[in-house]
Amino acid sequence: MSACHTINNHLRTTTIQSIKTESPTVKTFTFKDKCCAKAKPGQFLMLWIPGVDEIPLSILNAEKNGDVSVSVKNVGEATQAMHRRKIGDIIGVRGPFGNSFSPAKGGVLLVGGGTGLVPLVFHAKKSLSKVKLMAFVVGAKTKGELLFADEIRKVASGKRMEFIETTEDGSCGFKGLCTQPLESLLEKIKFNMIYACGPEQMIKESFRLAQKHKVGFEASLERLMRCAIGLCGSCLLGKYRVCRDGPVFTGKQLEEVGAEFGVSKRDFNGKKVPISSGN
């Protein structure tokens, strides 16, 4: 067993190396961590903000030199505190945790909403070098909230590329949800695999279309994660613990938990609550 497998659940302190503002509500933080630098696309880490809280975050980038990047959306107390952090500030890290996306060849379609693009961009960079066609459909509420457009174009350079931006207010690209252009895209192009991440009802609609057009499907799901090692049960989805059995699930697995997928999740008290259109 490697040193990283032994200590990945131990909290390690590091310092923020750089901060990049991606949108009015999202910042990308880069730091050094040897274990998380070995992460695979789709895995996540637990980030500790001293004196505040620990939060799960998908990994945006992991380099051999030890650099690790995560993108944080300002949505609550912990993320707001993280946004106030500066270069040189100390943070804590556990991980990487969970499973990863499987690679694919031929044509792939990636569908992401908001910060759901984080693991998809990492996957496109690291695992999809052999694909001949890459289609990216990205969504946000407004033009200012669209993420990683330049990185996506760079990743797909030299390949046949379809890039569709969608905004709910119509301020950029297609006006509507990012699932709305999928039907026509799937009718005109033969894909080998669809990868999705974002609001769960968006993922569910993407899965429905994947089934209709008989395309392979994998999605990264988000749940309340406290321990990240499958002990607390806060991230239960049917028979699965999202932190340990996921966060990436296949279409077959999602069929098995159809009664809860896109329908309900657990709150801080472990009670099932409905999933709204925004999460």
Buried (B, 14 or more C-beta within 10 A) or exposed (E): EEEBEEEBBEEBEBEBBEBEEBBEBBBBBBBBBBBBBBBBBBBBBBBBBEEBBBBBBBBBBBEEEBBBBBBBBBEEEBBEBBBEBEEEBEBBBBBBBBBBBBBBEEBBBBBBBBBBBBBBBBBBBBBBEEBEBBBBBBBBBBBEBBBBBEBBEEBBEEBEBBBBBBBBEEBBBBEBBBBBBBEEBBEEBEBBBBBBBBBBBBBBBBBBBBEEBEBBBBBBBBBBBBBBBBEBEBBBBBEBBBBBBBBBBEBEBBEBBEEBBBBBBBEEEEEEEEBEEEE
